[in-house]
Amino acid sequence: MILYLLKRNKVIFSMTAEEKEELETRKKRLLYLLVLIFIFAVFLFNSVIVRF
């Protein structure tokens, strides 16, 4: 397990700047998606509460 983590860290450290940037944009996209889903869920929840 520890070896796996070390290997993973090495891979992350050996990444090029481009790959790191891509990883960051992917994280941001995921975050935006989660925020949108959260807002949508709250909206649906509120509309259901208003109905009943």
PDB file of N, CA, C and O in Angstrom:
ATOM      1  N   MET A   1       0.836  -1.204   0.000  1.00  0.00           N
ATOM      2  CA  MET A   1       0.000   0.000   0.000  1.00  0.00           C
ATOM      3  C   MET A   1       0.874   1.259   0.000  1.00  0.00           C
ATOM      4  O   MET A   1       0.679   2.163  -0.812  1.00  0.00           O
ATOM      5  N   ILE A   2       1.829   1.300   0.915  1.00  0.00           N
ATOM      6  CA  ILE A   2       2.725   2.460   0.995  1.00  0.00           C
ATOM      7  C   ILE A   2       3.526   2.591  -0.298  1.00  0.00           C
ATOM      8  O   ILE A   2       3.725   3.694  -0.807  1.00  0.00           O
ATOM      9  N   LEU A   3       3.983   1.451  -0.824  1.00  0.00           N
ATOM     10  CA  LEU A   3       4.728   1.455  -2.086  1.00  0.00           C
ATOM     11  C   LEU A   3       3.877   2.041  -3.199  1.00  0.00           C
ATOM     12  O   LEU A   3       4.352   2.837  -4.009  1.00  0.00           O
ATOM     13  N   TYR A   4       2.617   1.639  -3.229  1.00  0.00           N
ATOM     14  CA  TYR A   4       1.695   2.146  -4.250  1.00  0.00           C
ATOM     15  C   TYR A   4       1.573   3.661  -4.160  1.00  0.00           C
ATOM     16  O   TYR A   4       1.617   4.366  -5.168  1.00  0.00           O
ATOM     17  N   LEU A   5       1.418   4.148  -2.923  1.00  0.00           N
ATOM     18  CA  LEU A   5       1.292   5.592  -2.723  1.00  0.00           C
ATOM     19  C   LEU A   5       2.558   6.319  -3.158  1.00  0.00           C
ATOM     20  O   LEU A   5       2.492   7.378  -3.782  1.00  0.00           O
ATOM     21  N   LEU A   6       3.719   5.742  -2.822  1.00  0.00           N
ATOM     22  CA  LEU A   6       4.987   6.351  -3.228  1.00  0.00           C
ATOM     23  C   LEU A   6       5.092   6.407  -4.747  1.00  0.00           C
ATOM     24  O   LEU A   6       5.507   7.418  -5.313  1.00  0.00           O
ATOM     25  N   LYS A   7       4.716   5.318  -5.397  1.00  0.00           N
ATOM     26  CA  LYS A   7       4.757   5.287  -6.861  1.00  0.00           C
ATOM     27  C   LYS A   7       3.834   6.348  -7.439  1.00  0.00           C
ATOM     28  O   LYS A   7       4.176   7.039  -8.398  1.00  0.00           O
ATOM     29  N   ARG A   8       2.656   6.463  -6.836  1.00  0.00           N
ATOM     30  CA  ARG A   8       1.691   7.449  -7.318  1.00  0.00           C
ATOM     31  C   ARG A   8       2.250   8.861  -7.161  1.00  0.00           C
ATOM     32  O   ARG A   8       2.125   9.690  -8.062  1.00  0.00           O
ATOM     33  N   ASN A   9       2.864   9.125  -6.015  1.00  0.00           N
ATOM     34  CA  ASN A   9       3.465  10.434  -5.785  1.00  0.00           C
ATOM     35  C   ASN A   9       4.572  10.712  -6.791  1.00  0.00           C
ATOM     36  O   ASN A   9       4.697  11.830  -7.290  1.00  0.00           O
ATOM     37  N   LYS A  10       5.377   9.692  -7.088  1.00  0.00           N
ATOM     38  CA  LYS A  10       6.440   9.853  -8.081  1.00  0.00           C
ATOM     39  C   LYS A  10       5.847  10.214  -9.430  1.00  0.00           C
ATOM     40  O   LYS A  10       6.359  11.081 -10.137  1.00  0.00           O
ATOM     41  N   VAL A  11       4.767   9.541  -9.776  1.00  0.00           N
ATOM     42  CA  VAL A  11       4.103   9.826 -11.053  1.00  0.00           C
ATOM     43  C   VAL A  11       3.623  11.270 -11.070  1.00  0.00           C
ATOM     44  O   VAL A  11       3.771  11.965 -12.075  1.00  0.00           O
ATOM     45  N   ILE A  12       3.045  11.722  -9.955  1.00  0.00           N
ATOM     46  CA  ILE A  12       2.548  13.100  -9.886  1.00  0.00           C
ATOM     47  C   ILE A  12       3.710  14.085  -9.991  1.00  0.00           C
ATOM     48  O   ILE A  12       3.607  15.100 -10.680  1.00  0.00           O
ATOM     49  N   PHE A  13       4.826  13.781  -9.300  1.00  0.00           N
ATOM     50  CA  PHE A  13       5.977  14.680  -9.342  1.00  0.00           C
ATOM     51  C   PHE A  13       6.620  14.711 -10.726  1.00  0.00           C
ATOM     52  O   PHE A  13       7.144  15.741 -11.150  1.00  0.00           O
ATOM     53  N   SER A  14       6.579  13.581 -11.426  1.00  0.00           N
ATOM     54  CA  SER A  14       7.218  13.516 -12.739  1.00  0.00           C
ATOM     55  C   SER A  14       6.315  14.025 -13.863  1.00  0.00           C
ATOM     56  O   SER A  14       6.699  14.019 -15.033  1.00  0.00           O
ATOM     57  N   MET A  15       5.122  14.461 -13.495  1.00  0.00           N
ATOM     58  CA  MET A  15       4.208  15.012 -14.500  1.00  0.00           C
ATOM     59  C   MET A  15       4.775  16.301 -15.085  1.00  0.00           C
ATOM     60  O   MET A  15       5.501  17.043 -14.423  1.00  0.00           O
ATOM     61  N   THR A  16       4.428  16.538 -16.324  1.00  0.00           N
ATOM     62  CA  THR A  16       4.820  17.803 -16.935  1.00  0.00           C
ATOM     63  C   THR A  16       3.863  18.893 -16.467  1.00  0.00           C
ATOM     64  O   THR A  16       2.818  18.606 -15.881  1.00  0.00           O
ATOM     65  N   ALA A  17       4.228  20.140 -16.729  1.00  0.00           N
ATOM     66  CA  ALA A  17       3.391  21.270 -16.329  1.00  0.00           C
ATOM     67  C   ALA A  17       2.027  21.191 -17.010  1.00  0.00           C
ATOM     68  O   ALA A  17       1.000  21.514 -16.413  1.00  0.00           O
ATOM     69  N   GLU A  18       2.036  20.759 -18.264  1.00  0.00           N
ATOM     70  CA  GLU A  18       0.784  20.639 -19.015  1.00  0.00           C
ATOM     71  C   GLU A  18      -0.168  19.652 -18.352  1.00  0.00           C
ATOM     72  O   GLU A  18      -1.359  19.921 -18.200  1.00  0.00           O
ATOM     73  N   GLU A  19       0.381  18.502 -17.960  1.00  0.00           N
ATOM     74  CA  GLU A  19      -0.446  17.474 -17.333  1.00  0.00           C
ATOM     75  C   GLU A  19      -1.001  17.959 -15.998  1.00  0.00           C
ATOM     76  O   GLU A  19      -2.150  17.683 -15.654  1.00  0.00           O
ATOM     77  N   LYS A  20      -0.163  18.690 -15.245  1.00  0.00           N
ATOM     78  CA  LYS A  20      -0.623  19.237 -13.960  1.00  0.00           C
ATOM     79  C   LYS A  20      -1.759  20.222 -14.191  1.00  0.00           C
ATOM     80  O   LYS A  20      -2.747  20.230 -13.458  1.00  0.00           O
ATOM     81  N   GLU A  21      -1.606  21.057 -15.222  1.00  0.00           N
ATOM     82  CA  GLU A  21      -2.637  22.033 -15.550  1.00  0.00           C
ATOM     83  C   GLU A  21      -3.939  21.326 -15.905  1.00  0.00           C
ATOM     84  O   GLU A  21      -5.022  21.732 -15.484  1.00  0.00           O
ATOM     85  N   GLU A  22      -3.809  20.258 -16.691  1.00  0.00           N
ATOM     86  CA  GLU A  22      -4.977  19.484 -17.098  1.00  0.00           C
ATOM     87  C   GLU A  22      -5.684  18.896 -15.885  1.00  0.00           C
ATOM     88  O   GLU A  22      -6.912  18.887 -15.809  1.00  0.00           O
ATOM     89  N   LEU A  23      -4.891  18.406 -14.939  1.00  0.00           N
ATOM     90  CA  LEU A  23      -5.442  17.841 -13.711  1.00  0.00           C
ATOM     91  C   LEU A  23      -6.200  18.916 -12.932  1.00  0.00           C
ATOM     92  O   LEU A  23      -7.285  18.661 -12.407  1.00  0.00           O
ATOM     93  N   GLU A  24      -5.629  20.108 -12.860  1.00  0.00           N
ATOM     94  CA  GLU A  24      -6.279  21.212 -12.151  1.00  0.00           C
ATOM     95  C   GLU A  24      -7.600  21.586 -12.810  1.00  0.00           C
ATOM     96  O   GLU A  24      -8.605  21.782 -12.127  1.00  0.00           O
ATOM     97  N   THR A  25      -7.596  21.686 -14.156  1.00  0.00           N
ATOM     98  CA  THR A  25      -8.833  22.045 -14.849  1.00  0.00           C
ATOM     99  C   THR A  25      -9.881  20.963 -14.648  1.00  0.00           C
ATOM    100  O   THR A  25     -11.070  21.256 -14.527  1.00  0.00           O
ATOM    101  N   ARG A  26      -9.435  19.702 -14.614  1.00  0.00           N
ATOM    102  CA  ARG A  26     -10.366  18.596 -14.387  1.00  0.00           C
ATOM    103  C   ARG A  26     -10.996  18.710 -13.000  1.00  0.00           C
ATOM    104  O   ARG A  26     -12.195  18.491 -12.832  1.00  0.00           O
ATOM    105  N   LYS A  27     -10.168  19.058 -12.008  1.00  0.00           N
ATOM    106  CA  LYS A  27     -10.674  19.233 -10.642  1.00  0.00           C
ATOM    107  C   LYS A  27     -11.682  20.377 -10.600  1.00  0.00           C
ATOM    108  O   LYS A  27     -12.728  20.267  -9.961  1.00  0.00           O
ATOM    109  N   LYS A  28     -11.363  21.482 -11.288  1.00  0.00           N
ATOM    110  CA  LYS A  28     -12.269  22.632 -11.309  1.00  0.00           C
ATOM    111  C   LYS A  28     -13.587  22.269 -11.964  1.00  0.00           C
ATOM    112  O   LYS A  28     -14.653  22.638 -11.472  1.00  0.00           O
ATOM    113  N   ARG A  29     -13.516  21.541 -13.081  1.00  0.00           N
ATOM    114  CA  ARG A  29     -14.730  21.120 -13.770  1.00  0.00           C
ATOM    115  C   ARG A  29     -15.593  20.262 -12.870  1.00  0.00           C
ATOM    116  O   ARG A  29     -16.812  20.426 -12.818  1.00  0.00           O
ATOM    117  N   LEU A  30     -14.949  19.340 -12.159  1.00  0.00           N
ATOM    118  CA  LEU A  30     -15.669  18.457 -11.248  1.00  0.00           C
ATOM    119  C   LEU A  30     -16.339  19.276 -10.147  1.00  0.00           C
ATOM    120  O   LEU A  30     -17.483  19.010  -9.778  1.00  0.00           O
ATOM    121  N   LEU A  31     -15.629  20.264  -9.631  1.00  0.00           N
ATOM    122  CA  LEU A  31     -16.165  21.124  -8.580  1.00  0.00           C
ATOM    123  C   LEU A  31     -17.374  21.901  -9.096  1.00  0.00           C
ATOM    124  O   LEU A  31     -18.403  21.965  -8.424  1.00  0.00           O
ATOM    125  N   TYR A  32     -17.252  22.498 -10.302  1.00  0.00           N
ATOM    126  CA  TYR A  32     -18.366  23.233 -10.886  1.00  0.00           C
ATOM    127  C   TYR A  32     -19.570  22.326 -11.069  1.00  0.00           C
ATOM    128  O   TYR A  32     -20.703  22.722 -10.797  1.00  0.00           O
ATOM    129  N   LEU A  33     -19.318  21.099 -11.534  1.00  0.00           N
ATOM    130  CA  LEU A  33     -20.386  20.134 -11.757  1.00  0.00           C
ATOM    131  C   LEU A  33     -21.090  19.812 -10.442  1.00  0.00           C
ATOM    132  O   LEU A  33     -22.319  19.767 -10.385  1.00  0.00           O
ATOM    133  N   LEU A  34     -20.309  19.588  -9.390  1.00  0.00           N
ATOM    134  CA  LEU A  34     -20.889  19.287  -8.080  1.00  0.00           C
ATOM    135  C   LEU A  34     -21.727  20.454  -7.572  1.00  0.00           C
ATOM    136  O   LEU A  34     -22.804  20.247  -7.012  1.00  0.00           O
ATOM    137  N   VAL A  35     -21.241  21.680  -7.765  1.00  0.00           N
ATOM    138  CA  VAL A  35     -21.979  22.870  -7.333  1.00  0.00           C
ATOM    139  C   VAL A  35     -23.289  22.977  -8.096  1.00  0.00           C
ATOM    140  O   VAL A  35     -24.334  23.255  -7.506  1.00  0.00           O
ATOM    141  N   LEU A  36     -23.238  22.757  -9.410  1.00  0.00           N
ATOM    142  CA  LEU A  36     -24.452  22.811 -10.223  1.00  0.00           C
ATOM    143  C   LEU A  36     -25.461  21.762  -9.778  1.00  0.00           C
ATOM    144  O   LEU A  36     -26.652  22.052  -9.656  1.00  0.00           O
ATOM    145  N   ILE A  37     -24.986  20.544  -9.536  1.00  0.00           N
ATOM    146  CA  ILE A  37     -25.873  19.467  -9.083  1.00  0.00           C
ATOM    147  C   ILE A  37     -26.487  19.832  -7.736  1.00  0.00           C
ATOM    148  O   ILE A  37     -27.672  19.590  -7.505  1.00  0.00           O
ATOM    149  N   PHE A  38     -25.685  20.413  -6.848  1.00  0.00           N
ATOM    150  CA  PHE A  38     -26.168  20.810  -5.527  1.00  0.00           C
ATOM    151  C   PHE A  38     -27.273  21.859  -5.651  1.00  0.00           C
ATOM    152  O   PHE A  38     -28.313  21.749  -5.002  1.00  0.00           O
ATOM    153  N   ILE A  39     -27.044  22.885  -6.490  1.00  0.00           N
ATOM    154  CA  ILE A  39     -28.037  23.941  -6.700  1.00  0.00           C
ATOM    155  C   ILE A  39     -29.315  23.344  -7.275  1.00  0.00           C
ATOM    156  O   ILE A  39     -30.417  23.683  -6.844  1.00  0.00           O
ATOM    157  N   PHE A  40     -29.161  22.456  -8.246  1.00  0.00           N
ATOM    158  CA  PHE A  40     -30.303  21.798  -8.875  1.00  0.00           C
ATOM    159  C   PHE A  40     -31.093  20.986  -7.849  1.00  0.00           C
ATOM    160  O   PHE A  40     -32.324  21.018  -7.836  1.00  0.00           O
ATOM    161  N   ALA A  41     -30.375  20.259  -6.992  1.00  0.00           N
ATOM    162  CA  ALA A  41     -31.023  19.443  -5.961  1.00  0.00           C
ATOM    163  C   ALA A  41     -31.795  20.324  -4.986  1.00  0.00           C
ATOM    164  O   ALA A  41     -32.920  19.995  -4.612  1.00  0.00           O
ATOM    165  N   VAL A  42     -31.202  21.435  -4.574  1.00  0.00           N
ATOM    166  CA  VAL A  42     -31.869  22.366  -3.658  1.00  0.00           C
ATOM    167  C   VAL A  42     -33.121  22.928  -4.322  1.00  0.00           C
ATOM    168  O   VAL A  42     -34.171  23.030  -3.687  1.00  0.00           O
ATOM    169  N   PHE A  43     -33.013  23.289  -5.590  1.00  0.00           N
ATOM    170  CA  PHE A  43     -34.147  23.827  -6.337  1.00  0.00           C
ATOM    171  C   PHE A  43     -35.287  22.815  -6.390  1.00  0.00           C
ATOM    172  O   PHE A  43     -36.439  23.158  -6.128  1.00  0.00           O
ATOM    173  N   LEU A  44     -34.965  21.573  -6.727  1.00  0.00           N
ATOM    174  CA  LEU A  44     -35.980  20.511  -6.782  1.00  0.00           C
ATOM    175  C   LEU A  44     -36.608  20.300  -5.411  1.00  0.00           C
ATOM    176  O   LEU A  44     -37.827  20.179  -5.289  1.00  0.00           O
ATOM    177  N   PHE A  45     -35.773  20.257  -4.387  1.00  0.00           N
ATOM    178  CA  PHE A  45     -36.238  20.048  -3.017  1.00  0.00           C
ATOM    179  C   PHE A  45     -37.210  21.154  -2.613  1.00  0.00           C
ATOM    180  O   PHE A  45     -38.255  20.882  -2.022  1.00  0.00           O
ATOM    181  N   ASN A  46     -36.861  22.405  -2.934  1.00  0.00           N
ATOM    182  CA  ASN A  46     -37.720  23.540  -2.595  1.00  0.00           C
ATOM    183  C   ASN A  46     -39.046  23.467  -3.336  1.00  0.00           C
ATOM    184  O   ASN A  46     -40.091  23.748  -2.750  1.00  0.00           O
ATOM    185  N   SER A  47     -39.026  23.100  -4.600  1.00  0.00           N
ATOM    186  CA  SER A  47     -40.265  23.022  -5.375  1.00  0.00           C
ATOM    187  C   SER A  47     -41.178  21.928  -4.819  1.00  0.00           C
ATOM    188  O   SER A  47     -42.400  22.073  -4.827  1.00  0.00           O
ATOM    189  N   VAL A  48     -40.585  20.838  -4.338  1.00  0.00           N
ATOM    190  CA  VAL A  48     -41.382  19.755  -3.741  1.00  0.00           C
ATOM    191  C   VAL A  48     -42.003  20.225  -2.432  1.00  0.00           C
ATOM    192  O   VAL A  48     -43.163  19.923  -2.154  1.00  0.00           O
ATOM    193  N   ILE A  49     -41.237  20.964  -1.623  1.00  0.00           N
ATOM    194  CA  ILE A  49     -41.744  21.461  -0.333  1.00  0.00           C
ATOM    195  C   ILE A  49     -42.881  22.453  -0.572  1.00  0.00           C
ATOM    196  O   ILE A  49     -43.882  22.426   0.143  1.00  0.00           O
ATOM    197  N   VAL A  50     -42.738  23.319  -1.559  1.00  0.00           N
ATOM    198  CA  VAL A  50     -43.763  24.327  -1.849  1.00  0.00           C
ATOM    199  C   VAL A  50     -45.059  23.642  -2.273  1.00  0.00           C
ATOM    200  O   VAL A  50     -46.148  24.105  -1.934  1.00  0.00           O
ATOM    201  N   ARG A  51     -44.943  22.548  -3.010  1.00  0.00           N
ATOM    202  CA  ARG A  51     -46.118  21.836  -3.496  1.00  0.00           C
ATOM    203  C   ARG A  51     -46.957  21.245  -2.361  1.00  0.00           C
ATOM    204  O   ARG A  51     -48.186  21.267  -2.413  1.00  0.00           O
ATOM    205  N   PHE A  52     -46.281  20.717  -1.332  1.00  0.00           N
ATOM    206  CA  PHE A  52     -47.020  20.038  -0.255  1.00  0.00           C
ATOM    207  C   PHE A  52     -47.201  20.914   0.976  1.00  0.00           C
ATOM    208  O   PHE A  52     -47.802  20.481   1.959  1.00  0.00           O
TER     209      PHE A  52
END
